[in-house]
Amino acid sequence: MCTYVAPLDRSAAEERATALRAMADPTRLQVLSMLRDAPEGEACGCSLISPLHLSQPTVSYHLKVLIEAGLVCRRRSGNWMWYSICKAHDGLLMAVLAPART
C-alpha cells in the first residue's frame, strides 16, 4: 500500500532552492564559514579579502549574492560594513557547513 507524503510547501522549497544556489560556490561557502566562526558573530567586509586571496570587488559580489539569497545580513558602522549570518537559514547553513564525517 502506498502512503501519501506531502511535499515541502512550494514557497519554502523555492526559498531553500535560492539559498542552496547561492551556497553552491566554494568562495561563498568559505565566506559563510568565516562569518559563522567570526568573533561576536560578525565580520567587517575588509577582513574577508585577505584570507580569501580575492579582490575587494570579487568579495563584494559574493556577499551581494549571499545577501540577496537571505543568507547574510549586513549593517553599517561608520564607513564600514559588517556582515553576519541571518537567522532565517541558520539550520540549513549549519547542516551544509558541518564538518565532514570520516
N, C-alpha and C positions, 0 to 999 in steps of 0.2 A: 504494500500500500504506500503510495506517495504522500508525503506530508508537505503541505504548502508552507513555505518560509517567505515572509515578507522581505522585499528588498530594502535597502537603505533608502530613506527619503531622497527624492531627486535633487532637491536644493542642497541637502547635506552632501550628497555624492558629488555634485558639481563643485561645491566649496572645497571638499577634500581633494578632488582632482586638480583644481587650480593650485592648491598648496603643494601637492606632490609634483606637479610640473615645475614649480618654482624650485623645489628641492632637488630636482633631477639634474644637478650640475655640481661637479666636485668643488668648485670655488664657493658656491652658495652653501654647501654642506660645511665647508671649513668656516665660513663666516658664522653660521648658526652655532657651530661647536664653540667658537671663540666667544660668542655672546652668552652662550649657556654657562661657560666657565669664567666669565668676567667677574672681577670683584664688584660687589654691590649690584650685580645682575645687569650691568650696562657697560658699554664701551664707547669711547669717543671715536668717531669715524677715522680720525687721523691715526689712531692706534692700530687700525686694521691693515693699513697699507704695507708697512714694512714686513710683518710676518708672512703676508701672502705673496710678497715679491711682485706686486702689481702696481700699476699707476693709480693715482687718485681717481681719474675718470672711470677706470675699469671697476674699482671697488664701489664707487658711487652707483654705477649701473647695476651691479649685483644687489646692492642694498635697495635700490629702487624696485627691482623685481620682487624682492622679498617683502617689501612694504606693501606693494600692490596686491600681493597674494595674502596679506593679512598675517604674515608670519613674524614680521619685525615692526616694532613701534619706534618712533623717534621723538626726541624733544630737543628744543634749542635752549642752550645756556650761553648767553653772550654771543660770541662768534662761532661757537662750536655746536655740532650736532651730536647727540648721544643716542645710541641705539640699544634696544633690548628686545628680547623675545616676547611677543604678545602672548597673553594667556589663552587666547581663543583656541590655539592649536597646540597647546603645551603637551598634551598626551601623545599626539601624533609625532611631534618633534622628539620627545623622549624615546619613543619606540624606534624612530629612524636613527637617532644619534647614540643609541645604546651600544656599549662595547660589543664587539663580535664575540660570540661564544666559540670556544675551541673544543 
